[in-house]
């Protein structure tokens, strides 16, 4: 019997998208329409263990949107597809892919008698250097100044939805530093946990950027690190609640240093920490976030009460996964 898809997931072969699909499969959902652009990379491997009703390329989705002929059975859209490379220099491409596609999907979902819940990936990169804080209150949006074109492409949609008066009818998720299985294909955009694991296994030591900021010592730059399954569970919380409410931070609410991360990883591997500090590339200086910490008060008020993994717990789980040679949920 043909199964009509009830959920559309873009970026479904990517890091968070594939982990989200895996979690939905665990919960018994296979009525999924997956969308991505696989190209010549290895992320197709993330799809192998997954169960779904249909798969379409990103270009097919674009054509469907122009013709307004997405499946009538859809009950929700989870838009995680984007170019997430913070070093991407083609700002036109970023705006077409990250802003334009998000706008088109949002308009499709809302422009109907019974709107389809629409949840999309924003980013903590929209906060820039953090001087304006990390509040997900939509009133602060016009004051934010992203440090790179990727962050701006995400900020552009948040602002557009706010100015159109539709942001409260959507859910935009500002993911902080996500790490965990299914990210292997991201190459240089992988989390530092994944990069450091490979360095330790091959060289016995890791390399971290020196600090070029007088307020932070080497390795003491601070980030809000969140395990991918916690990020997925937060995403599904908003799907269950109907996909409304505006912007929400997706982080732990606790900033930790790169040294903390490395100490947790070396400990999980039963080794003493060995860290070398190297100069940050000139292209990154001035565009680097030295401190991020999600304000998750709004998230908690939305009804998400589950506990989140500590950095040590999350890295221990991930390291055990990598030690066994696994890279993908469901291997």
Secondary structure as UniProt FT lines:
FT   STRAND          7..10
FT   TURN            11..13
FT   HELIX           15..26
FT   TURN            27..28
FT   STRAND          32..36
FT   TURN            39..40
FT   HELIX           43..47
FT   TURN            48..49
FT   STRAND          54..57
FT   HELIX           58..67
FT   TURN            72..73
FT   STRAND          76..79
FT   TURN            86..87
FT   HELIX           91..94
FT   HELIX           95..100
FT   HELIX           101..110
FT   STRAND          117..121
FT   HELIX           124..127
FT   TURN            128..129
FT   TURN            131..132
FT   HELIX           138..143
FT   HELIX           149..164
FT   HELIX           167..169
FT   STRAND          171..175
FT   STRAND          177..179
FT   TURN            181..182
FT   HELIX           184..189
FT   HELIX           192..203
FT   STRAND          206..209
FT   TURN            214..215
FT   TURN            218..219
FT   STRAND          222..223
FT   STRAND          225..227
FT   HELIX           228..240
FT   TURN            241..242
FT   STRAND          246..250
FT   STRAND          256..257
FT   HELIX           258..268
FT   TURN            269..270
FT   STRAND          275..278
FT   TURN            282..286
FT   HELIX           297..301
FT   TURN            302..303
FT   HELIX           311..323
FT   TURN            324..325
FT   TURN            329..330
//
